[in-house]
Amino acid sequence: MTSYAITGASRGIGFAFVKNLAQNPSNTVFALVRNVTSSPELTSFAASHPNVHILKGDITSPAELAAAATSISEITGGTLDVLIQNAASLFGDAAMFKLTDLVGDAEKTEIFGNDLQVTIQQNVMAMVHTTSAFLPLVKKSNLKKIVVLTSGLGDPKGVVEWGWKDSVPYCVSKAAVNMLVASYSNVLSDDGVTIVAISPGLVKTQTQDWAPQFYETVTKLFQKSKPSYEGPLSPEESVELMLGTVGKLTVKDTGRSMSQYGTDDWL
Ligand SMILES: NC(=O)c1ccc[n+]([C@@H]2O[C@H](COP(=O)([O-])OP(=O)(O)OC[C@H]3O[C@@H](n4cnc5c(N)ncnc54)[C@H](OP(=O)(O)O)[C@@H]3O)[C@@H](O)[C@H]2O)c1
């Protein structure tokens, strides 16, 4: 039996992780969500898959994460094999701003500052809270893996290569996540814990009106760097690739940031 906990499991990539992992009846899958009634799809999926447990877990709430860890511990006997930190905030109030928009604009600068703070809380400090809550269980498991979802947008080289101009708070938060993963790896290697940051690639999870145009624009941008780039993945395709990579991780990989393919090539 292998146990997995996935944060942000209500929709998108998180829900795709749950669906994929639950197919194997010997897996126990803990789906953490901030609102246990907001995802009818997850509720209905869990109702037909007894190996899926829905738990409340806002990643900005240490108390909720501690309660979720207690619930997991009661079911697994005190261990957690693989922690998948997927939840994140993707588009904040300043997502469309370019840094030069802030010059001489106090109002935009304030919105940008607030967005940066909120995004750091949601995507960076929340990663620390989540790791603190589940680390004691992970350390007691046999597999001892922690996977944190990052993005190619957290790599300065990628951002420069693609000429990516906006989503700055998000990019900063993912760069910080990569550094936290590297820093954690140095203090967890003696315990045999493997911690990595993995990008899912560009994945079609957004359903807003602007989403089709967004995916088309980003695809064209990426194709300028890599003409053979084929465009966004479905959540299911991305999860299949990431789980293949996670399955092959060894302690030698700890601290790395990698693509869904396990490489340094984000596209
Ligand atoms: N999609 C992409 O192209 C892409 C590319 C690179 C990296 N990523 C990364 O992949 C991960 C998943 O992205 P996605 O596209 O699936 O995002 P998504 O569709 O926007 O879903 C985000 C998920 O995170 C949850 N969440 C947000 N804040 C939370 C909090 N404070 N506590 C608990 N859950 C919270 C949301 O829950 P609610 O339903 O309650 O809002 C939702 O389940 C993220 O880390 C993202 O940065 C995505």
The ligand as an SDF file (V2000), in Angstrom:
LIG
                    3D

 48 52  0  0  0  0  0  0  0  0999 V2000
   -1.8480   24.9980  -15.3350 N   0  0  0  0  0  0  0  0  0  0  0  0
   -0.6110   25.3040  -15.7370 C   0  0  0  0  0  0  0  0  0  0  0  0
   -0.3520   25.5760  -16.9410 O   0  0  0  0  0  0  0  0  0  0  0  0
    0.5090   25.2910  -14.7500 C   0  0  0  0  0  0  0  0  0  0  0  0
    1.8170   25.5450  -15.2520 C   0  0  0  0  0  0  0  0  0  0  0  0
    2.8820   25.5300  -14.3550 C   0  0  0  0  0  0  0  0  0  0  0  0
    2.6590   25.2550  -13.0200 C   0  0  0  0  0  0  0  0  0  0  0  0
    1.3880   25.0070  -12.5610 N   0  0  0  0  0  0  0  0  0  0  0  0
    1.2260   24.7030  -11.1400 C   0  0  0  0  0  0  0  0  0  0  0  0
    0.4510   23.5240  -10.9890 O   0  0  0  0  0  0  0  0  0  0  0  0
   -0.3200   23.5910   -9.7890 C   0  0  0  0  0  0  0  0  0  0  0  0
   -1.7920   23.3510  -10.0880 C   0  0  0  0  0  0  0  0  0  0  0  0
   -2.2000   24.3050  -11.0680 O   0  0  0  0  0  0  0  0  0  0  0  0
   -3.6450   24.2370  -11.7570 P   0  0  0  0  0  0  0  0  0  0  0  0
   -3.4630   24.7730  -13.1290 O   0  0  0  0  0  0  0  0  0  0  0  0
   -4.2850   22.9180  -11.5480 O   0  0  0  0  0  0  0  0  0  0  0  0
   -4.3990   25.3510  -10.8950 O   0  0  0  0  0  0  0  0  0  0  0  0
   -5.9930   25.6190  -10.7340 P   0  0  0  0  0  0  0  0  0  0  0  0
   -6.7730   24.8880  -11.7730 O   0  0  0  0  0  0  0  0  0  0  0  0
   -6.1230   27.1050  -10.6670 O   0  0  0  0  0  0  0  0  0  0  0  0
   -6.3060   24.9690   -9.3240 O   0  0  0  0  0  0  0  0  0  0  0  0
   -5.6860   25.4690   -8.1850 C   0  0  0  0  0  0  0  0  0  0  0  0
   -6.0070   24.5270   -7.0540 C   0  0  0  0  0  0  0  0  0  0  0  0
   -5.3510   25.0090   -5.8720 O   0  0  0  0  0  0  0  0  0  0  0  0
   -6.3300   25.1430   -4.8700 C   0  0  0  0  0  0  0  0  0  0  0  0
   -5.9420   26.1730   -3.9220 N   0  0  0  0  0  0  0  0  0  0  0  0
   -5.5850   27.4530   -4.1650 C   0  0  0  0  0  0  0  0  0  0  0  0
   -5.2840   28.0760   -3.0040 N   0  0  0  0  0  0  0  0  0  0  0  0
   -5.4710   27.1640   -2.0220 C   0  0  0  0  0  0  0  0  0  0  0  0
   -5.3330   27.1980   -0.6220 C   0  0  0  0  0  0  0  0  0  0  0  0
   -4.9650   28.3210    0.0300 N   0  0  0  0  0  0  0  0  0  0  0  0
   -5.5620   26.0650    0.0830 N   0  0  0  0  0  0  0  0  0  0  0  0
   -5.9290   24.9230   -0.5440 C   0  0  0  0  0  0  0  0  0  0  0  0
   -6.1190   24.8360   -1.8620 N   0  0  0  0  0  0  0  0  0  0  0  0
   -5.8840   25.9510   -2.5980 C   0  0  0  0  0  0  0  0  0  0  0  0
   -7.6280   25.4770   -5.5950 C   0  0  0  0  0  0  0  0  0  0  0  0
   -8.7210   25.2360   -4.7450 O   0  0  0  0  0  0  0  0  0  0  0  0
  -10.1600   25.9790   -4.9080 P   0  0  0  0  0  0  0  0  0  0  0  0
  -10.9580   25.1270   -5.8550 O   0  0  0  0  0  0  0  0  0  0  0  0
  -10.6870   26.0030   -3.5300 O   0  0  0  0  0  0  0  0  0  0  0  0
   -9.9010   27.3470   -5.4660 O   0  0  0  0  0  0  0  0  0  0  0  0
   -7.5010   24.5030   -6.7500 C   0  0  0  0  0  0  0  0  0  0  0  0
   -7.8390   23.1990   -6.3490 O   0  0  0  0  0  0  0  0  0  0  0  0
   -0.0280   24.9800   -9.1870 C   0  0  0  0  0  0  0  0  0  0  0  0
    0.9970   24.8550   -8.2250 O   0  0  0  0  0  0  0  0  0  0  0  0
    0.4570   25.7750  -10.3780 C   0  0  0  0  0  0  0  0  0  0  0  0
    1.2820   26.8520  -10.0040 O   0  0  0  0  0  0  0  0  0  0  0  0
    0.3120   25.0280  -13.4010 C   0  0  0  0  0  0  0  0  0  0  0  0
  1  2  1  0
  2  3  2  0
  2  4  1  0
  4  5  1  0
  4 48  2  0
  5  6  2  0
  6  7  1  0
  7  8  2  0
  8  9  1  0
  8 48  1  0
  9 10  1  0
  9 46  1  0
 10 11  1  0
 11 12  1  0
 11 44  1  0
 12 13  1  0
 13 14  1  0
 14 15  2  0
 14 16  1  0
 14 17  1  0
 17 18  1  0
 18 19  2  0
 18 20  1  0
 18 21  1  0
 21 22  1  0
 22 23  1  0
 23 24  1  0
 23 42  1  0
 24 25  1  0
 25 26  1  0
 25 36  1  0
 26 27  1  0
 26 35  1  0
 27 28  2  0
 28 29  1  0
 29 30  1  0
 29 35  2  0
 30 31  1  0
 30 32  2  0
 32 33  1  0
 33 34  2  0
 34 35  1  0
 36 37  1  0
 36 42  1  0
 37 38  1  0
 38 39  2  0
 38 40  1  0
 38 41  1  0
 42 43  1  0
 44 45  1  0
 44 46  1  0
 46 47  1  0
M  CHG  2   8   1  16  -1
M  END
$$$$
